[in-house]
């Protein structure tokens, strides 16, 4: 269903203001002022500020989730799901080519960072509920591609990797300015992705040491036998 012009204006305004000022600091009155609609329109179309925040994310993540599902279908059809490099290529391609008619990727990445840094439990719960299937599917393939990692170790490495991606893409303009001023390089978003990929690969492939494991996390399933050590 195509959203109405009023809904689109509200979402556009909310997206920019949330990214600039944060969720708690952005009032509905400020959003309606930028969108040039009345407060009743927000209540009518969304019902609450929490629902509006969730709708801003779903506008990006609905097409992203569908796109990633299709890419993973092709990856599994090629029997390459356990190839870590191909798996990360698939994820990065889906992120960089995220289908969206809205604002740029750095704005969404800034919002994603805010979702974890600010008290937005309702949003994390909604994202987990709505997109849990695609996350679980990707995590299953990642587990196959990194069988040497315990589940908790994989969790930390994955989130450190995603943190790097979010930080890099949300600070795209600043990084471009630094690269051009200090190193005389004009960097595209795809060039940044190319530079980020080996960092992500090494983060997930780094050898496991005793120091990496908490007291209860050194039980690792062997992929071939199913036994534990």
Secondary structure, DSSP 8 states (H G I E B T S, - for coil): ----HHHHHHHHHHHHHHHHH-STT--HHHHHHHHT--HHHHHHHTSSHHHHHHHHHHHHHHHHHHHHHHHHHHHHHTT-TT-HHHHHHHHHHHHHT---SSS-HHHHHHHHHHHHHSS-HHHHHHHHHHHHHHHHHHHHHHHHHTTTS-HHHHHHHHHHHHHHHHHHHHTHHHHHHHHHHHH-----HHHHHHHHHHHHHHHHHS---GGGS-TT----B-TTT--B-
